[in-house]
Amino acid sequence: MPPYILLALLLGAIYGAFFHMWQGKTGRDLALYLTTGMVGFIVGQVVGGVVGLNLFPIGSLHVFEATLASWGMLLIIRWLKI
C-alpha cells in the first residue's frame, strides 16, 4: 500500500475525530464522523487529481483539496443530522 494512502486515511480520521470533539455526542457519531472524514478526504484526493490542482501537495497527496472535501462532507453530514 502506498504511503500516501495511509496518510490520507490518517488525516481523514484525524479530521473526523476533531469534528467529533466539536460536534459529536455518542459513539455512533464518532463512527459516522470518522468514516465521513476518511471518505471525504479520499473524494477530495480524487477530485484534486482529476482537476489538476496542486495546492500544498505532499508527494502525490493533494492535501488542500482533500481537506476541503473532508470538512465539507463533515459539515454536510452534520447539517443533515444523519
C-alpha positions as CSV (number, residue, x, y, z in Angstrom):
1,M,0.0,0.0,0.0
2,P,1.5,3.4,-1.0
3,P,2.3,5.7,1.9
4,Y,0.1,8.5,0.6
5,I,-3.0,6.3,1.1
6,L,-2.1,5.7,4.7
7,L,-1.5,9.4,5.2
8,A,-4.9,10.1,3.5
9,L,-6.7,7.7,5.8
10,L,-4.9,9.1,8.9
11,L,-5.7,12.7,8.1
12,G,-9.3,11.9,7.3
13,A,-9.6,10.1,10.6
14,I,-8.0,13.0,12.5
15,Y,-10.4,15.4,10.9
16,G,-13.3,13.1,11.8
17,A,-12.0,12.9,15.4
18,F,-11.7,16.7,15.7
19,F,-15.2,17.1,14.3
20,H,-16.5,14.6,16.9
21,M,-14.8,16.6,19.7
22,W,-16.5,19.7,18.4
23,Q,-20.0,18.4,17.5
24,G,-20.3,14.7,18.5
25,K,-22.2,13.3,21.4
26,T,-22.3,9.5,21.0
27,G,-20.2,6.6,19.8
28,R,-22.4,6.4,16.8
29,D,-21.5,10.0,16.0
30,L,-17.8,9.1,16.3
31,A,-18.1,6.2,13.9
32,L,-20.0,8.4,11.4
33,Y,-17.6,11.3,11.6
34,L,-14.5,9.1,11.3
35,T,-15.9,7.3,8.2
36,T,-17.1,10.6,6.7
37,G,-13.8,12.3,7.3
38,M,-11.9,9.5,5.6
39,V,-14.3,9.1,2.7
40,G,-14.3,12.9,2.2
41,F,-10.6,13.0,2.2
42,I,-10.4,10.3,-0.4
43,V,-13.0,12.0,-2.6
44,G,-11.0,15.3,-2.3
45,Q,-7.9,13.4,-3.3
46,V,-9.5,12.0,-6.4
47,V,-11.1,15.4,-7.4
48,G,-7.8,17.1,-6.8
49,G,-6.1,14.6,-9.1
50,V,-8.8,15.0,-11.8
51,V,-8.9,18.7,-11.7
52,G,-5.1,19.0,-11.6
53,L,-4.8,21.5,-8.7
54,N,-1.6,21.2,-6.8
55,L,-2.0,23.5,-3.8
56,F,0.1,22.2,-0.8
57,P,0.9,18.7,-2.1
58,I,2.7,16.2,-0.1
59,G,4.2,13.9,-2.7
60,S,1.2,12.8,-4.8
61,L,-1.3,13.7,-2.0
62,H,-3.5,16.7,-2.6
63,V,-3.7,17.9,1.0
64,F,-5.6,21.2,0.5
65,E,-8.2,19.9,-1.9
66,A,-8.8,16.7,0.2
67,T,-9.0,18.7,3.4
68,L,-11.7,21.0,1.9
69,A,-13.7,18.0,0.7
70,S,-13.3,16.2,4.1
71,W,-14.5,19.2,6.1
72,G,-17.2,19.9,3.6
73,M,-18.6,16.4,3.8
74,L,-18.4,16.5,7.6
75,L,-20.4,19.8,7.7
76,I,-23.0,18.4,5.3
77,I,-23.4,15.2,7.4
78,R,-23.9,17.4,10.5
79,W,-26.4,19.6,8.7
80,L,-28.4,16.6,7.5
81,K,-28.2,15.2,11.1
82,I,-27.8,11.6,9.9
